[in-house]
Amino acid sequence: MLRRILLLLAAIACSRSVLSPALAQDDGKPTIAILRYGGTTLTALAEKGILDMFEAYALINAEERATLDAAEDLDGERINIIYSDANFDIPTANIMIEDALDRGADTLLTLSTPVSQIAANITRQMDDPPAIIFAIVTAPYFAGIADAACIKDSHIAGTQTDVPYDEFVPLLKVQDPDMQVIGAIVNLAEPNSVFGTERITSLAEGLGMQVEVTPVVAIADLALATASLISKGVEAIVLPAGYTTSNGLRAVVETVAEHGGIPVFSIVAEHVYRGATVGADFYSLYREGVIAARMLISHLNGDIDISRLSVNLKPGFTVAINLDAAAAAGVEISDELLAMADWTIKDGASTEGVTPDLPEIDIELPEMTLDERREADLAFLSELFCTDDMIAQQQAELDAMAE
């Protein structure tokens, strides 16, 4: 039932809009469109990884990097880059992708599930589609971007942000072994929110917890949704991945603060900087940007065939705790949960030097020569090669599921 909302997103990808090109493709340089759903700290981490790689491979120089850091288009010496942001608006995302195609983009580097989903739907109808390399996508199969790691359109490749719900949900019991009822907020128009809510519900029920789910449509609904959950006696608010809850986190936190006594658990670690009590998520988004850039650069160099590249999945897990938020809400963090934290916030400062703008540890490329880097990148990508046997096995599994 919840998945029907995906049809609405697919339906958006239908009309072509013609806008004036700002970057020409007839100069012999590849044109890359970096397309994001909206600017967030998570997107910033992935973009830093991408641009660090571009600079390491000398595709851009320091001056051009400054232009891209400002999220501006680039007519560079070696590559052209179209930089576009949909500002968290689905119709704008559709126009943004069409614009990139009209401006002659050779490759679409799509950041987020919604943008990647729309780009896949549009380009599937093209005779000669540009390559799509996606990142910051939590549910590529649920969203229909690919069917399986090796079963996908030949022009699509990418890296999946494996949101570790199976490690995240048990943290609730680590905090309070007697916890019985939790509340979740879902936006049915966001595939990652729907997917995350389903996972939270399944895992929590498996641990003996009841899950109260309240749907929202926009940020303006969050305060009322949170108050509704609190009135039902939930012992924690649990937020799945989703752009509405992320951008409107303040409304959730402020509503909880009015009542006090319950923690806010978010599947985004960075949210502890904005008032969540506990944040636990995939590690790391910077690495995801590096991986996407590995795919893109090797594709431009002709070193890989992306039709044979499986969707990357490298799990990771990090836990962050805001002790200031916990104290303000009258929540005492258990010693066991505190021991699991990779970093904490106390008196407004992080224990590991993590910043609100780039909330991760280890966000720099290792020092190596260009030849060493290329060798390491190709070795990494070789592990993602889809053999005929892998393709046949995954297709057989999909066929079995469909019966």
C-alpha positions in Angstrom: 0.0 0.0 0.0 2.7 2.4 1.0 4.7 1.8 -2.2 2.0 3.1 -4.4 3.3 6.6 -3.7 6.3 5.7 -5.9 4.0 5.8 -8.9 3.4 9.5 -8.3 7.2 10.1 -8.5 7.5 8.1 -11.6 4.7 10.0 -13.3 6.5 13.3 -12.8 9.2 12.2 -15.2 7.2 12.8 -18.4 7.6 16.2 -20.1 10.8 17.8 -21.6 11.5 21.5 -20.8 13.8 23.4 -23.1 16.1 25.9 -21.4 19.0 27.9 -22.7 22.3 26.0 -22.4 25.1 27.7 -20.3 27.8 25.1 -20.9 28.6 23.8 -24.4 29.5 20.2 -25.1 31.1 20.9 -28.5 34.5 21.9 -26.9 35.5 18.2 -26.5 35.4 18.2 -22.7 33.0 16.0 -20.8 30.1 17.7 -19.2 29.1 16.4 -15.8 25.8 17.4 -14.1 26.0 17.3 -10.3 22.3 17.2 -9.3 21.1 17.3 -5.7 17.7 17.2 -4.1 18.8 19.9 -1.6 21.7 21.2 0.3 22.4 19.3 3.6 25.4 18.5 5.7 25.1 14.9 4.4 25.2 16.2 0.8 28.1 18.4 1.7 30.1 15.4 2.9 29.5 13.5 -0.3 30.3 16.5 -2.4 33.5 17.1 -0.6 34.5 13.5 -1.4 33.6 14.0 -5.0 35.5 17.2 -5.4 38.5 16.0 -3.5 38.7 13.2 -6.0 38.3 15.5 -9.0 41.2 17.7 -7.6 43.4 14.6 -6.9 43.0 13.5 -10.5 43.7 17.0 -11.7 40.3 17.3 -13.4 39.9 20.6 -11.6 42.5 23.1 -10.2 42.3 25.1 -7.0 40.6 28.1 -8.6 38.0 25.8 -10.2 37.5 24.0 -6.9 36.5 27.3 -5.3 33.9 27.8 -8.0 32.4 24.4 -7.4 32.6 24.8 -3.6 30.3 27.8 -4.1 27.9 25.4 -6.0 28.3 27.3 -9.3 28.6 25.9 -12.9 32.1 25.5 -14.2 33.4 25.8 -17.7 36.8 24.3 -16.8 40.0 23.5 -18.5 39.4 19.8 -18.5 35.7 19.3 -17.6 32.5 21.2 -17.6 30.2 20.9 -14.6 26.5 21.8 -14.3 25.7 22.3 -10.6 21.9 22.2 -9.8 19.8 22.0 -6.7 16.1 21.2 -6.5 15.7 22.8 -3.1 13.7 19.8 -1.9 11.0 20.2 -4.5 10.0 17.2 -6.7 8.7 19.3 -9.7 11.9 21.4 -9.6 14.0 18.2 -9.5 12.2 17.0 -12.7 13.0 20.4 -14.5 16.5 20.3 -13.2 17.2 16.9 -14.7 15.6 17.9 -18.0 17.7 21.0 -18.1 20.9 19.0 -17.6 19.9 16.8 -20.5 19.1 19.8 -22.7 22.5 21.3 -21.9 24.3 18.2 -23.1 25.4 16.5 -19.9 27.4 13.3 -20.7 27.0 12.0 -17.1 24.4 12.7 -14.4 25.9 12.5 -10.9 22.7 12.3 -8.8 22.7 12.8 -5.1 19.6 11.5 -3.2 16.9 8.9 -3.8 14.3 11.3 -5.4 16.7 12.8 -7.9 18.2 9.4 -8.8 14.7 7.9 -9.2 13.5 10.7 -11.5 16.7 10.6 -13.6 16.4 6.9 -14.0 12.7 7.2 -15.1 13.5 9.9 -17.6 16.6 8.4 -19.2 15.0 5.0 -19.6 12.9 6.5 -22.4 15.9 7.8 -24.3 17.6 6.0 -27.2 21.1 7.1 -26.1 20.9 8.0 -22.4 23.8 9.6 -20.6 25.5 7.7 -17.8 23.9 8.0 -14.3 26.0 7.5 -11.2 24.1 7.9 -8.0 25.0 8.4 -4.4 23.3 9.1 -1.1 20.6 6.7 -2.1 19.2 4.6 0.8 16.8 2.3 -1.1 17.7 2.0 -4.8 15.7 -1.2 -5.2 12.6 -0.1 -3.3 12.7 3.1 -5.4 13.0 1.3 -8.7 16.4 2.8 -9.6 17.7 -0.8 -10.0 16.2 -4.2 -9.5 19.2 -5.8 -7.9 22.9 -5.1 -7.5 23.7 -6.4 -11.0 20.2 -6.1 -12.5 19.8 -2.5 -13.7 19.8 -0.4 -16.8 23.1 -0.5 -18.6 23.7 3.3 -18.2 23.2 3.3 -14.4 25.7 2.6 -11.6 26.1 3.9 -8.1 26.7 3.4 -4.5 24.0 2.7 -1.9 24.0 4.4 1.5 23.2 1.3 3.6 21.1 2.9 6.4 21.8 0.4 9.2 18.3 0.0 10.7 19.2 -3.4 12.0 21.8 -1.8 14.2 19.9 1.4 14.9 16.7 0.1 16.3 18.3 -2.1 19.0 19.8 1.0 20.5 16.4 1.8 21.9 16.6 -1.3 24.1 20.2 -0.5 24.9 19.0 2.8 26.3 16.0 1.3 28.1 15.6 -2.5 28.2 12.0 -2.0 29.4 10.9 0.3 26.5 7.6 -0.9 25.1 6.1 1.8 22.8 7.9 4.1 20.3 6.7 6.6 17.8 7.7 7.1 14.2 6.9 9.8 11.7 6.6 9.0 7.9 6.2 11.1 4.8 4.5 8.8 2.3 5.9 10.9 -0.7 9.5 10.0 0.2 10.6 6.5 -0.6 13.4 6.5 1.9 11.0 7.6 4.6 8.5 4.8 3.7 11.2 2.2 3.5 12.8 3.3 6.8 9.4 3.3 8.7 8.7 -0.2 7.4 12.2 -1.4 8.6 11.8 0.3 12.0 8.4 -1.2 12.5 9.5 -4.7 11.6 12.7 -4.6 13.7 11.0 -3.0 16.7 8.2 -5.5 16.8 10.7 -8.2 16.6 12.2 -6.8 19.8 8.8 -6.7 21.5 8.1 -3.0 21.0 4.9 -1.5 19.7 5.3 1.2 17.0 2.9 4.1 16.6 3.2 5.6 13.1 2.0 9.1 12.2 2.1 10.4 8.6 3.0 13.9 7.6 2.9 15.8 4.3 5.1 18.8 5.1 7.3 20.3 7.8 4.3 22.3 9.1 2.8 18.9 10.2 5.7 17.8 12.4 4.8 19.6 15.6 1.2 18.2 15.6 2.4 14.7 14.6 5.0 14.7 17.4 2.4 15.9 20.0 0.0 13.2 18.7 2.6 10.5 19.3 3.4 11.8 22.8 -0.3 11.7 23.7 -0.3 8.0 22.8 2.3 7.3 25.4 5.4 6.7 23.3 8.6 6.3 25.2 10.8 7.6 22.4 10.4 9.4 19.0 12.3 7.5 16.3 13.0 9.3 13.0 13.7 7.3 9.8 15.7 8.8 6.9 13.6 11.5 5.2 13.9 15.0 4.0 10.8 16.4 5.8 11.9 15.1 9.2 15.4 16.2 8.6 14.7 19.7 7.5 11.9 20.1 10.2 13.8 18.4 13.0 13.6 21.6 15.1 9.8 21.3 15.3 10.1 17.7 16.6 12.7 18.6 19.2 10.9 21.6 20.4 7.6 19.7 20.8 9.3 17.0 22.7 11.0 19.6 24.9 7.7 21.0 25.9 6.7 17.6 27.3 10.1 16.4 28.4 11.3 13.0 29.6 11.6 11.1 26.2 14.6 10.9 23.8 14.6 11.6 20.1 16.4 8.9 18.1 17.4 9.8 14.6 18.9 7.6 11.8 21.1 10.6 11.0 24.1 11.1 13.3 24.4 14.8 12.4 21.0 15.4 13.9 22.5 15.5 17.4 23.8 18.9 16.4 20.2 20.0 15.9 18.8 18.6 19.1 18.3 14.9 18.6 19.3 12.9 21.7 20.8 10.0 19.8 21.9 9.9 16.2 23.2 6.7 14.6 23.7 6.1 10.9 25.8 4.9 8.0 29.5 5.7 8.0 30.5 7.6 6.0 28.9 9.9 3.5 32.3 11.3 2.6 33.4 7.8 1.5 30.3 7.5 -0.6 31.2 10.6 -2.5 34.7 9.2 -3.1 33.3 6.0 -4.4 30.9 7.7 -6.8 33.8 9.8 -8.0 35.9 6.6 -8.5 33.1 5.3 -10.8 32.7 8.5 -12.7 36.4 9.1 -13.3 37.1 5.5 -14.3 34.1 5.8 -16.6 35.4 9.0 -18.2 38.8 7.3 -18.6 37.3 4.3 -20.3 38.6 2.0 -17.6 35.3 0.4 -16.6 32.0 -0.6 -18.2 29.3 0.7 -15.9 26.8 -1.8 -17.3 28.9 -4.4 -15.6 29.3 -2.5 -12.4 27.2 -3.7 -9.4 25.7 -1.2 -7.0 28.2 -0.7 -4.3 27.3 -1.6 -0.7 29.9 -1.2 2.0 28.2 -1.2 5.4 29.3 1.1 8.3 27.9 2.3 11.5 28.5 5.3 13.8 26.7 6.5 17.0 26.6 10.0 18.3 25.0 11.3 21.5 24.0 14.8 22.5 24.5 14.8 26.3 23.3 18.5 26.4 20.0 17.6 24.8 19.6 14.6 27.0 20.1 16.6 30.1 17.7 19.3 28.9 15.0 16.7 28.3 15.7 15.0 31.7 16.9 11.8 29.9 19.7 9.9 31.5 21.8 8.0 28.8 22.6 4.5 29.8 26.2 3.6 30.4 26.0 0.8 27.8 24.8 3.2 25.1 27.3 5.9 26.1 30.1 3.3 25.7 28.9 2.7 22.1 29.2 6.3 21.1 31.8 7.3 18.5 31.5 10.9 19.5 29.4 12.9 21.9 28.4 16.5 22.3 28.9 18.0 25.8 28.8 21.7 26.7 28.3 22.4 23.0 31.5 20.7 21.8 32.3 17.4 20.1 34.7 15.0 21.8 36.3 14.1 18.4 36.4 17.5 16.8 33.5 16.8 14.5 31.8 20.0 13.2 28.2 20.7 12.4 29.1 21.6 8.8 31.1 18.3 8.2 29.9 15.9 10.9 32.1 13.0 10.3 35.6 11.7 11.3 38.3 11.1 8.7 37.1 13.2 5.7 40.4 13.5 3.8 41.9 11.4 1.0 44.9 9.3 1.9 48.2 10.7 0.6 49.4 8.8 -2.5 50.7 9.4 -6.0 48.2 9.6 -8.9 49.4 6.2 -10.2 48.9 4.7 -6.8 45.5 6.3 -6.5 44.4 5.0 -9.9 45.6 1.5 -9.1 43.8 1.5 -5.8 40.6 2.8 -7.3 40.6 0.3 -10.1 41.2 -2.5 -7.6 38.2 -1.3 -5.6 36.0 -1.2 -8.7 37.2 -4.6 -9.9 35.5 -6.1 -6.8 32.2 -4.7 -8.1 32.3 -6.5 -11.5 29.2 -8.4 -12.3 30.0 -11.8 -13.8 27.5 -13.6 -16.0 26.9 -16.1 -13.1 26.1 -13.2 -10.7 23.7 -11.6 -13.2 21.9 -15.0 -13.8 21.6 -15.8 -10.1 20.2 -12.4 -9.2 17.7 -12.5 -12.1 16.6 -16.0 -11.0 16.1 -14.7 -7.5 14.0 -11.8 -8.8 11.9 -14.2 -11.0 11.3 -16.4 -8.0 10.1 -13.5 -5.9 7.7 -12.4 -8.7 6.1 -15.8 -8.8 
